[in-house]
Amino acid sequence: MQYGRAIVVPPLRLCASAPLRSCAPAPLRLLIERIEQQLEGAVRLAAEVGAKGKQQHIALAQRDPQQRVAAGEPIGAQQPPAHQQLTGDQRMLVEYKPFEPAFYHTDIADWGMALLLSQSAGPRAKVLVDTGHHYQAQNIEQIVAWLLDLDMLGGFHFNDRRYADDDLTLGSIDPYQIFRIFHEIRHFEWETGRRADIAYMIDQSHNLKGKIEAMIQTVTTAMELYAKAALVDHEKLTSAQSRCALVEAESCLKDAFSTDVRPAIREWAVSKGVAADPMDAFRQSGYLERITAERSQRNLAAVTSYA
Ligand SMILES: [Mn+2]
């Protein structure tokens, strides 16, 4: 919630190394050049709008074993130009995903690869965890704990899922998962006494829900789950864990998760002079009806847009 803006670069490679560039067939060379131009443009844009985060979406992949599997060489460049151009508090975020756009392999398939690439890219590069970019049953909060410990957790793309990268509303399927992630962050901060510098972002795709309402719902849910995680008694929890008092330890987490934090959040909102019920305030505002009318005129020629 510290990051208002980030520059999102559509699917691309982090940086193509010289050998790949020289042996690449013409269309691939053109692609690499376009990617590098796009990256440089993104850095400039980030500076113009004051964005701290610059996200790299690495999404080249192969669908068959007959195709060549990239093993770091094309993307493991030391201090790529886009990293060297970063200034101030800008950072590069390297996102991983084990599947899509193809399913045999992707260039950065997991957090370990993203970590290695971030480390080789330079000190401003950190790992971006998209909660939908994991295999079923993978322990995301453990990844978060590791990256925090290594000071390599750059940010999140929050969403929820039932099957793969469903991009559903945060907490709509498994709110306890998000609670456990927030808990690891809070626990790290409690243990170290310092604030984790994380870019909290949303990466969801709402095809059926109204997009603005879905975002309000997401932010509200994030606040509630974060507040619940903030209620965990860390002293009590670590004491119970050290004694292997597992029932007691579990109660620490469950008691916090079960607490209704909504009245406290409403009170906080009122104290800040903002709406106690953001969804109701949005619906009452008439904003959606107004922009729908305005844009329907403007978009008469448009067919569709990706969610
Ligand atoms: Mn993402």
Residues whose N, C-alpha, C, O or C-beta is under 5 A from the ligand:
A	BS01	MN	D130 H157 D203
